[in-house]
Amino acid sequence: MDIKTLLRIDEGYRRYFYLDPKGHKTIGIGRNVDANPITIKEAITLSVFAKVPCGTSTSVEDVMRLLDLEKNGICLAAAYYLLDSDIAKFTAQLSNQLDFWGKLTQTRKDVFVNMAFNLGDKGFLGFHDMIDYARLEDWKNTANEIRNSHAYRELPARYERLAHYILVGSYDLS
């Protein structure tokens, strides 16, 4: 398993815009466009996926108007493109904000990226005790902090799995 597979399982895929449980406009594999608007680079790349020529358009608004995602949606490949962009963004943010990032297993990094993807980087960074336990490599208490969270109560299956991955340091579910 990897972070893309993990997020695909947790977020699913929707071709068209929808409102997530918190009322945020979302598309593809959990791309919250209210909190994380589509950039001009992403819009131009989406136009390539959609085979929509954008000519000399230089603003994201112009390209988005041409794409008409409300009507046309995005294909799975385009959704994965946006997901890759989101993963890169959250990975860079967390690696800059967590002084122990380099010591984490890839699975634990993936769990933290998954949580930041779901909660936003500010929401993730609000897990002060969990982060402190992770810094100390106290995985039992790190997992317990996940289990004792509001996020866990909202999405228990997702966060139980993430807590287990943190505890064992791998994608092993046994």
PyMOL commands that place a pseudoatom at each C-alpha (Angstrom):
pseudoatom trace, name=CA, resn=MET, resi=1, chain=A, elem=C, hetatm=0, pos=[0.000, 0.000, 0.000]
pseudoatom trace, name=CA, resn=ASP, resi=2, chain=A, elem=C, hetatm=0, pos=[1.024, 3.621, -0.424]
pseudoatom trace, name=CA, resn=ILE, resi=3, chain=A, elem=C, hetatm=0, pos=[-0.427, 7.048, 0.338]
pseudoatom trace, name=CA, resn=LYS, resi=4, chain=A, elem=C, hetatm=0, pos=[-2.293, 7.279, -2.977]
pseudoatom trace, name=CA, resn=THR, resi=5, chain=A, elem=C, hetatm=0, pos=[-3.996, 3.946, -2.390]
pseudoatom trace, name=CA, resn=LEU, resi=6, chain=A, elem=C, hetatm=0, pos=[-4.743, 4.860, 1.211]
pseudoatom trace, name=CA, resn=LEU, resi=7, chain=A, elem=C, hetatm=0, pos=[-6.362, 8.165, 0.225]
pseudoatom trace, name=CA, resn=ARG, resi=8, chain=A, elem=C, hetatm=0, pos=[-8.264, 6.546, -2.650]
pseudoatom trace, name=CA, resn=ILE, resi=9, chain=A, elem=C, hetatm=0, pos=[-9.751, 4.091, -0.128]
pseudoatom trace, name=CA, resn=ASP, resi=10, chain=A, elem=C, hetatm=0, pos=[-10.560, 6.813, 2.408]
pseudoatom trace, name=CA, resn=GLU, resi=11, chain=A, elem=C, hetatm=0, pos=[-11.768, 9.530, 0.037]
pseudoatom trace, name=CA, resn=GLY, resi=12, chain=A, elem=C, hetatm=0, pos=[-13.206, 7.579, -2.881]
pseudoatom trace, name=CA, resn=TYR, resi=13, chain=A, elem=C, hetatm=0, pos=[-13.514, 9.176, -6.323]
pseudoatom trace, name=CA, resn=ARG, resi=14, chain=A, elem=C, hetatm=0, pos=[-16.202, 11.513, -7.543]
pseudoatom trace, name=CA, resn=ARG, resi=15, chain=A, elem=C, hetatm=0, pos=[-16.163, 12.786, -11.103]
pseudoatom trace, name=CA, resn=TYR, resi=16, chain=A, elem=C, hetatm=0, pos=[-18.363, 15.794, -10.310]
pseudoatom trace, name=CA, resn=PHE, resi=17, chain=A, elem=C, hetatm=0, pos=[-18.327, 18.410, -7.582]
pseudoatom trace, name=CA, resn=TYR, resi=18, chain=A, elem=C, hetatm=0, pos=[-20.042, 17.470, -4.350]
pseudoatom trace, name=CA, resn=LEU, resi=19, chain=A, elem=C, hetatm=0, pos=[-20.244, 18.844, -0.837]
pseudoatom trace, name=CA, resn=ASP, resi=20, chain=A, elem=C, hetatm=0, pos=[-18.224, 16.862, 1.683]
pseudoatom trace, name=CA, resn=PRO, resi=21, chain=A, elem=C, hetatm=0, pos=[-19.720, 16.142, 5.138]
pseudoatom trace, name=CA, resn=LYS, resi=22, chain=A, elem=C, hetatm=0, pos=[-18.553, 19.576, 6.346]
pseudoatom trace, name=CA, resn=GLY, resi=23, chain=A, elem=C, hetatm=0, pos=[-20.079, 21.381, 3.365]
pseudoatom trace, name=CA, resn=HIS, resi=24, chain=A, elem=C, hetatm=0, pos=[-16.859, 21.995, 1.404]
pseudoatom trace, name=CA, resn=LYS, resi=25, chain=A, elem=C, hetatm=0, pos=[-16.966, 21.910, -2.391]
pseudoatom trace, name=CA, resn=THR, resi=26, chain=A, elem=C, hetatm=0, pos=[-14.945, 18.833, -3.367]
pseudoatom trace, name=CA, resn=ILE, resi=27, chain=A, elem=C, hetatm=0, pos=[-14.073, 16.904, -6.536]
pseudoatom trace, name=CA, resn=GLY, resi=28, chain=A, elem=C, hetatm=0, pos=[-12.007, 13.921, -7.619]
pseudoatom trace, name=CA, resn=ILE, resi=29, chain=A, elem=C, hetatm=0, pos=[-10.272, 12.098, -4.767]
pseudoatom trace, name=CA, resn=GLY, resi=30, chain=A, elem=C, hetatm=0, pos=[-11.199, 14.392, -1.915]
pseudoatom trace, name=CA, resn=ARG, resi=31, chain=A, elem=C, hetatm=0, pos=[-9.882, 17.661, -3.413]
pseudoatom trace, name=CA, resn=ASN, resi=32, chain=A, elem=C, hetatm=0, pos=[-11.433, 20.372, -1.229]
pseudoatom trace, name=CA, resn=VAL, resi=33, chain=A, elem=C, hetatm=0, pos=[-11.415, 23.284, -3.669]
pseudoatom trace, name=CA, resn=ASP, resi=34, chain=A, elem=C, hetatm=0, pos=[-12.690, 25.716, -1.031]
pseudoatom trace, name=CA, resn=ALA, resi=35, chain=A, elem=C, hetatm=0, pos=[-9.568, 25.240, 1.107]
pseudoatom trace, name=CA, resn=ASN, resi=36, chain=A, elem=C, hetatm=0, pos=[-7.227, 24.278, -1.727]
pseudoatom trace, name=CA, resn=PRO, resi=37, chain=A, elem=C, hetatm=0, pos=[-8.304, 26.046, -4.949]
pseudoatom trace, name=CA, resn=ILE, resi=38, chain=A, elem=C, hetatm=0, pos=[-7.148, 24.725, -8.295]
pseudoatom trace, name=CA, resn=THR, resi=39, chain=A, elem=C, hetatm=0, pos=[-4.026, 26.595, -9.435]
pseudoatom trace, name=CA, resn=ILE, resi=40, chain=A, elem=C, hetatm=0, pos=[-3.411, 27.894, -12.960]
pseudoatom trace, name=CA, resn=LYS, resi=41, chain=A, elem=C, hetatm=0, pos=[-0.869, 25.096, -13.562]
pseudoatom trace, name=CA, resn=GLU, resi=42, chain=A, elem=C, hetatm=0, pos=[-3.395, 22.496, -12.401]
pseudoatom trace, name=CA, resn=ALA, resi=43, chain=A, elem=C, hetatm=0, pos=[-6.180, 24.057, -14.484]
pseudoatom trace, name=CA, resn=ILE, resi=44, chain=A, elem=C, hetatm=0, pos=[-4.037, 23.982, -17.633]
pseudoatom trace, name=CA, resn=THR, resi=45, chain=A, elem=C, hetatm=0, pos=[-3.093, 20.353, -16.948]
pseudoatom trace, name=CA, resn=LEU, resi=46, chain=A, elem=C, hetatm=0, pos=[-6.767, 19.493, -16.394]
pseudoatom trace, name=CA, resn=SER, resi=47, chain=A, elem=C, hetatm=0, pos=[-7.523, 21.065, -19.776]
pseudoatom trace, name=CA, resn=VAL, resi=48, chain=A, elem=C, hetatm=0, pos=[-5.061, 18.609, -21.349]
pseudoatom trace, name=CA, resn=PHE, resi=49, chain=A, elem=C, hetatm=0, pos=[-6.810, 15.661, -19.652]
pseudoatom trace, name=CA, resn=ALA, resi=50, chain=A, elem=C, hetatm=0, pos=[-10.173, 17.003, -20.830]
pseudoatom trace, name=CA, resn=LYS, resi=51, chain=A, elem=C, hetatm=0, pos=[-8.831, 17.790, -24.331]
pseudoatom trace, name=CA, resn=VAL, resi=52, chain=A, elem=C, hetatm=0, pos=[-10.110, 21.345, -23.967]
pseudoatom trace, name=CA, resn=PRO, resi=53, chain=A, elem=C, hetatm=0, pos=[-7.884, 23.898, -25.694]
pseudoatom trace, name=CA, resn=CYS, resi=54, chain=A, elem=C, hetatm=0, pos=[-7.315, 26.894, -23.476]
pseudoatom trace, name=CA, resn=GLY, resi=55, chain=A, elem=C, hetatm=0, pos=[-5.616, 29.006, -26.127]
pseudoatom trace, name=CA, resn=THR, resi=56, chain=A, elem=C, hetatm=0, pos=[-4.029, 32.115, -24.649]
pseudoatom trace, name=CA, resn=SER, resi=57, chain=A, elem=C, hetatm=0, pos=[-5.923, 31.990, -21.360]
pseudoatom trace, name=CA, resn=THR, resi=58, chain=A, elem=C, hetatm=0, pos=[-3.682, 33.147, -18.545]
pseudoatom trace, name=CA, resn=SER, resi=59, chain=A, elem=C, hetatm=0, pos=[-6.019, 33.159, -15.572]
pseudoatom trace, name=CA, resn=VAL, resi=60, chain=A, elem=C, hetatm=0, pos=[-7.308, 30.208, -13.643]
pseudoatom trace, name=CA, resn=GLU, resi=61, chain=A, elem=C, hetatm=0, pos=[-10.821, 31.653, -13.917]
pseudoatom trace, name=CA, resn=ASP, resi=62, chain=A, elem=C, hetatm=0, pos=[-10.639, 31.686, -17.742]
pseudoatom trace, name=CA, resn=VAL, resi=63, chain=A, elem=C, hetatm=0, pos=[-9.353, 28.112, -17.929]
pseudoatom trace, name=CA, resn=MET, resi=64, chain=A, elem=C, hetatm=0, pos=[-11.898, 26.894, -15.360]
pseudoatom trace, name=CA, resn=ARG, resi=65, chain=A, elem=C, hetatm=0, pos=[-14.677, 28.553, -17.360]
pseudoatom trace, name=CA, resn=LEU, resi=66, chain=A, elem=C, hetatm=0, pos=[-13.518, 26.658, -20.465]
pseudoatom trace, name=CA, resn=LEU, resi=67, chain=A, elem=C, hetatm=0, pos=[-13.296, 23.377, -18.553]
pseudoatom trace, name=CA, resn=ASP, resi=68, chain=A, elem=C, hetatm=0, pos=[-16.788, 23.797, -17.050]
pseudoatom trace, name=CA, resn=LEU, resi=69, chain=A, elem=C, hetatm=0, pos=[-16.114, 21.198, -14.357]
pseudoatom trace, name=CA, resn=GLU, resi=70, chain=A, elem=C, hetatm=0, pos=[-19.613, 21.672, -12.942]
pseudoatom trace, name=CA, resn=LYS, resi=71, chain=A, elem=C, hetatm=0, pos=[-20.963, 20.113, -16.136]
pseudoatom trace, name=CA, resn=ASN, resi=72, chain=A, elem=C, hetatm=0, pos=[-18.075, 17.940, -17.326]
pseudoatom trace, name=CA, resn=GLY, resi=73, chain=A, elem=C, hetatm=0, pos=[-16.380, 16.805, -14.115]
pseudoatom trace, name=CA, resn=ILE, resi=74, chain=A, elem=C, hetatm=0, pos=[-12.896, 15.259, -14.169]
pseudoatom trace, name=CA, resn=CYS, resi=75, chain=A, elem=C, hetatm=0, pos=[-11.679, 11.836, -15.214]
pseudoatom trace, name=CA, resn=LEU, resi=76, chain=A, elem=C, hetatm=0, pos=[-9.925, 9.480, -12.799]
pseudoatom trace, name=CA, resn=ALA, resi=77, chain=A, elem=C, hetatm=0, pos=[-6.491, 10.279, -14.270]
pseudoatom trace, name=CA, resn=ALA, resi=78, chain=A, elem=C, hetatm=0, pos=[-7.095, 14.000, -13.649]
pseudoatom trace, name=CA, resn=ALA, resi=79, chain=A, elem=C, hetatm=0, pos=[-8.260, 13.216, -10.115]
pseudoatom trace, name=CA, resn=TYR, resi=80, chain=A, elem=C, hetatm=0, pos=[-4.989, 11.352, -9.499]
pseudoatom trace, name=CA, resn=TYR, resi=81, chain=A, elem=C, hetatm=0, pos=[-3.070, 14.320, -10.895]
pseudoatom trace, name=CA, resn=LEU, resi=82, chain=A, elem=C, hetatm=0, pos=[-4.740, 16.622, -8.344]
pseudoatom trace, name=CA, resn=LEU, resi=83, chain=A, elem=C, hetatm=0, pos=[-4.158, 14.016, -5.626]
pseudoatom trace, name=CA, resn=ASP, resi=84, chain=A, elem=C, hetatm=0, pos=[-0.436, 13.894, -6.467]
pseudoatom trace, name=CA, resn=SER, resi=85, chain=A, elem=C, hetatm=0, pos=[-0.341, 17.676, -6.172]
pseudoatom trace, name=CA, resn=ASP, resi=86, chain=A, elem=C, hetatm=0, pos=[-2.090, 17.570, -2.782]
pseudoatom trace, name=CA, resn=ILE, resi=87, chain=A, elem=C, hetatm=0, pos=[0.189, 14.815, -1.471]
pseudoatom trace, name=CA, resn=ALA, resi=88, chain=A, elem=C, hetatm=0, pos=[3.261, 16.790, -2.514]
pseudoatom trace, name=CA, resn=LYS, resi=89, chain=A, elem=C, hetatm=0, pos=[1.906, 19.919, -0.832]
pseudoatom trace, name=CA, resn=PHE, resi=90, chain=A, elem=C, hetatm=0, pos=[1.079, 18.219, 2.472]
pseudoatom trace, name=CA, resn=THR, resi=91, chain=A, elem=C, hetatm=0, pos=[4.325, 16.227, 2.470]
pseudoatom trace, name=CA, resn=ALA, resi=92, chain=A, elem=C, hetatm=0, pos=[6.364, 19.406, 1.993]
pseudoatom trace, name=CA, resn=GLN, resi=93, chain=A, elem=C, hetatm=0, pos=[4.423, 21.245, 4.704]
pseudoatom trace, name=CA, resn=LEU, resi=94, chain=A, elem=C, hetatm=0, pos=[4.768, 18.446, 7.235]
pseudoatom trace, name=CA, resn=SER, resi=95, chain=A, elem=C, hetatm=0, pos=[8.438, 17.824, 6.474]
pseudoatom trace, name=CA, resn=ASN, resi=96, chain=A, elem=C, hetatm=0, pos=[9.067, 21.524, 7.168]
pseudoatom trace, name=CA, resn=GLN, resi=97, chain=A, elem=C, hetatm=0, pos=[6.947, 21.625, 10.318]
pseudoatom trace, name=CA, resn=LEU, resi=98, chain=A, elem=C, hetatm=0, pos=[7.918, 18.359, 12.022]
pseudoatom trace, name=CA, resn=ASP, resi=99, chain=A, elem=C, hetatm=0, pos=[11.562, 18.279, 13.084]
pseudoatom trace, name=CA, resn=PHE, resi=100, chain=A, elem=C, hetatm=0, pos=[11.470, 14.461, 13.353]
pseudoatom trace, name=CA, resn=TRP, resi=101, chain=A, elem=C, hetatm=0, pos=[9.947, 13.847, 9.893]
pseudoatom trace, name=CA, resn=GLY, resi=102, chain=A, elem=C, hetatm=0, pos=[13.101, 12.173, 8.585]
pseudoatom trace, name=CA, resn=LYS, resi=103, chain=A, elem=C, hetatm=0, pos=[12.979, 9.555, 11.362]
pseudoatom trace, name=CA, resn=LEU, resi=104, chain=A, elem=C, hetatm=0, pos=[9.467, 8.355, 10.510]
pseudoatom trace, name=CA, resn=THR, resi=105, chain=A, elem=C, hetatm=0, pos=[8.795, 5.177, 8.543]
pseudoatom trace, name=CA, resn=GLN, resi=106, chain=A, elem=C, hetatm=0, pos=[7.109, 5.785, 5.190]
pseudoatom trace, name=CA, resn=THR, resi=107, chain=A, elem=C, hetatm=0, pos=[3.889, 4.354, 6.599]
pseudoatom trace, name=CA, resn=ARG, resi=108, chain=A, elem=C, hetatm=0, pos=[3.881, 6.818, 9.500]
pseudoatom trace, name=CA, resn=LYS, resi=109, chain=A, elem=C, hetatm=0, pos=[4.574, 9.684, 7.094]
pseudoatom trace, name=CA, resn=ASP, resi=110, chain=A, elem=C, hetatm=0, pos=[1.642, 8.473, 4.999]
pseudoatom trace, name=CA, resn=VAL, resi=111, chain=A, elem=C, hetatm=0, pos=[-0.620, 8.435, 8.062]
pseudoatom trace, name=CA, resn=PHE, resi=112, chain=A, elem=C, hetatm=0, pos=[0.306, 12.017, 8.909]
pseudoatom trace, name=CA, resn=VAL, resi=113, chain=A, elem=C, hetatm=0, pos=[-0.235, 13.134, 5.290]
pseudoatom trace, name=CA, resn=ASN, resi=114, chain=A, elem=C, hetatm=0, pos=[-3.593, 11.324, 5.296]
pseudoatom trace, name=CA, resn=MET, resi=115, chain=A, elem=C, hetatm=0, pos=[-4.601, 13.132, 8.478]
pseudoatom trace, name=CA, resn=ALA, resi=116, chain=A, elem=C, hetatm=0, pos=[-3.459, 16.513, 7.106]
pseudoatom trace, name=CA, resn=PHE, resi=117, chain=A, elem=C, hetatm=0, pos=[-5.357, 15.791, 3.884]
pseudoatom trace, name=CA, resn=ASN, resi=118, chain=A, elem=C, hetatm=0, pos=[-8.511, 15.146, 5.906]
pseudoatom trace, name=CA, resn=LEU, resi=119, chain=A, elem=C, hetatm=0, pos=[-8.106, 17.844, 8.566]
pseudoatom trace, name=CA, resn=GLY, resi=120, chain=A, elem=C, hetatm=0, pos=[-5.978, 20.440, 6.782]
pseudoatom trace, name=CA, resn=ASP, resi=121, chain=A, elem=C, hetatm=0, pos=[-2.436, 21.131, 7.912]
pseudoatom trace, name=CA, resn=LYS, resi=122, chain=A, elem=C, hetatm=0, pos=[-3.642, 23.442, 10.687]
pseudoatom trace, name=CA, resn=GLY, resi=123, chain=A, elem=C, hetatm=0, pos=[-6.097, 20.814, 11.916]
pseudoatom trace, name=CA, resn=PHE, resi=124, chain=A, elem=C, hetatm=0, pos=[-3.352, 18.201, 11.916]
pseudoatom trace, name=CA, resn=LEU, resi=125, chain=A, elem=C, hetatm=0, pos=[-0.948, 20.499, 13.771]
pseudoatom trace, name=CA, resn=GLY, resi=126, chain=A, elem=C, hetatm=0, pos=[-3.632, 20.909, 16.456]
pseudoatom trace, name=CA, resn=PHE, resi=127, chain=A, elem=C, hetatm=0, pos=[-2.799, 17.354, 17.578]
pseudoatom trace, name=CA, resn=HIS, resi=128, chain=A, elem=C, hetatm=0, pos=[-0.089, 18.714, 19.907]
pseudoatom trace, name=CA, resn=ASP, resi=129, chain=A, elem=C, hetatm=0, pos=[0.072, 15.703, 22.234]
pseudoatom trace, name=CA, resn=MET, resi=130, chain=A, elem=C, hetatm=0, pos=[0.066, 13.221, 19.361]
pseudoatom trace, name=CA, resn=ILE, resi=131, chain=A, elem=C, hetatm=0, pos=[2.911, 15.100, 17.686]
pseudoatom trace, name=CA, resn=ASP, resi=132, chain=A, elem=C, hetatm=0, pos=[4.855, 15.225, 20.962]
pseudoatom trace, name=CA, resn=TYR, resi=133, chain=A, elem=C, hetatm=0, pos=[4.445, 11.463, 21.451]
pseudoatom trace, name=CA, resn=ALA, resi=134, chain=A, elem=C, hetatm=0, pos=[5.529, 10.833, 17.841]
pseudoatom trace, name=CA, resn=ARG, resi=135, chain=A, elem=C, hetatm=0, pos=[8.613, 12.992, 18.386]
pseudoatom trace, name=CA, resn=LEU, resi=136, chain=A, elem=C, hetatm=0, pos=[9.461, 10.709, 21.345]
pseudoatom trace, name=CA, resn=GLU, resi=137, chain=A, elem=C, hetatm=0, pos=[8.719, 7.615, 19.220]
pseudoatom trace, name=CA, resn=ASP, resi=138, chain=A, elem=C, hetatm=0, pos=[6.057, 6.602, 21.734]
pseudoatom trace, name=CA, resn=TRP, resi=139, chain=A, elem=C, hetatm=0, pos=[3.800, 4.933, 19.196]
pseudoatom trace, name=CA, resn=LYS, resi=140, chain=A, elem=C, hetatm=0, pos=[1.314, 3.496, 21.692]
pseudoatom trace, name=CA, resn=ASN, resi=141, chain=A, elem=C, hetatm=0, pos=[0.423, 6.946, 23.021]
pseudoatom trace, name=CA, resn=THR, resi=142, chain=A, elem=C, hetatm=0, pos=[0.574, 8.450, 19.522]
pseudoatom trace, name=CA, resn=ALA, resi=143, chain=A, elem=C, hetatm=0, pos=[-2.052, 5.909, 18.438]
pseudoatom trace, name=CA, resn=ASN, resi=144, chain=A, elem=C, hetatm=0, pos=[-4.098, 6.570, 21.595]
pseudoatom trace, name=CA, resn=GLU, resi=145, chain=A, elem=C, hetatm=0, pos=[-4.154, 10.298, 20.820]
pseudoatom trace, name=CA, resn=ILE, resi=146, chain=A, elem=C, hetatm=0, pos=[-5.580, 9.485, 17.393]
pseudoatom trace, name=CA, resn=ARG, resi=147, chain=A, elem=C, hetatm=0, pos=[-8.213, 7.248, 18.984]
pseudoatom trace, name=CA, resn=ASN, resi=148, chain=A, elem=C, hetatm=0, pos=[-9.168, 9.930, 21.517]
pseudoatom trace, name=CA, resn=SER, resi=149, chain=A, elem=C, hetatm=0, pos=[-9.757, 12.594, 18.867]
pseudoatom trace, name=CA, resn=HIS, resi=150, chain=A, elem=C, hetatm=0, pos=[-12.854, 14.242, 17.433]
pseudoatom trace, name=CA, resn=ALA, resi=151, chain=A, elem=C, hetatm=0, pos=[-11.693, 13.055, 13.989]
pseudoatom trace, name=CA, resn=TYR, resi=152, chain=A, elem=C, hetatm=0, pos=[-11.791, 9.451, 15.247]
pseudoatom trace, name=CA, resn=ARG, resi=153, chain=A, elem=C, hetatm=0, pos=[-15.375, 9.915, 16.479]
pseudoatom trace, name=CA, resn=GLU, resi=154, chain=A, elem=C, hetatm=0, pos=[-16.366, 11.326, 13.074]
pseudoatom trace, name=CA, resn=LEU, resi=155, chain=A, elem=C, hetatm=0, pos=[-14.593, 8.666, 10.986]
pseudoatom trace, name=CA, resn=PRO, resi=156, chain=A, elem=C, hetatm=0, pos=[-13.900, 5.728, 13.322]
pseudoatom trace, name=CA, resn=ALA, resi=157, chain=A, elem=C, hetatm=0, pos=[-12.996, 3.107, 10.686]
pseudoatom trace, name=CA, resn=ARG, resi=158, chain=A, elem=C, hetatm=0, pos=[-10.516, 5.423, 8.965]
pseudoatom trace, name=CA, resn=TYR, resi=159, chain=A, elem=C, hetatm=0, pos=[-8.860, 6.662, 12.136]
pseudoatom trace, name=CA, resn=GLU, resi=160, chain=A, elem=C, hetatm=0, pos=[-8.731, 3.207, 13.757]
pseudoatom trace, name=CA, resn=ARG, resi=161, chain=A, elem=C, hetatm=0, pos=[-6.812, 1.971, 10.720]
pseudoatom trace, name=CA, resn=LEU, resi=162, chain=A, elem=C, hetatm=0, pos=[-4.514, 5.009, 10.854]
pseudoatom trace, name=CA, resn=ALA, resi=163, chain=A, elem=C, hetatm=0, pos=[-3.922, 4.506, 14.581]
pseudoatom trace, name=CA, resn=HIS, resi=164, chain=A, elem=C, hetatm=0, pos=[-2.984, 0.874, 13.908]
pseudoatom trace, name=CA, resn=TYR, resi=165, chain=A, elem=C, hetatm=0, pos=[-0.556, 1.864, 11.144]
pseudoatom trace, name=CA, resn=ILE, resi=166, chain=A, elem=C, hetatm=0, pos=[1.064, 4.380, 13.512]
pseudoatom trace, name=CA, resn=LEU, resi=167, chain=A, elem=C, hetatm=0, pos=[1.350, 1.749, 16.243]
pseudoatom trace, name=CA, resn=VAL, resi=168, chain=A, elem=C, hetatm=0, pos=[3.015, -0.923, 14.086]
pseudoatom trace, name=CA, resn=GLY, resi=169, chain=A, elem=C, hetatm=0, pos=[4.851, 1.415, 11.688]
pseudoatom trace, name=CA, resn=SER, resi=170, chain=A, elem=C, hetatm=0, pos=[3.746, -0.491, 8.607]
pseudoatom trace, name=CA, resn=TYR, resi=171, chain=A, elem=C, hetatm=0, pos=[0.644, -1.317, 6.584]
pseudoatom trace, name=CA, resn=ASP, resi=172, chain=A, elem=C, hetatm=0, pos=[0.396, -4.719, 8.265]
pseudoatom trace, name=CA, resn=LEU, resi=173, chain=A, elem=C, hetatm=0, pos=[-3.146, -5.096, 9.612]
pseudoatom trace, name=CA, resn=SER, resi=174, chain=A, elem=C, hetatm=0, pos=[-2.532, -8.255, 11.643]
for i in range(1, 174): cmd.bond("trace and resi %d" % i, "trace and resi %d" % (i + 1))
show_as sticks, trace
zoom trace
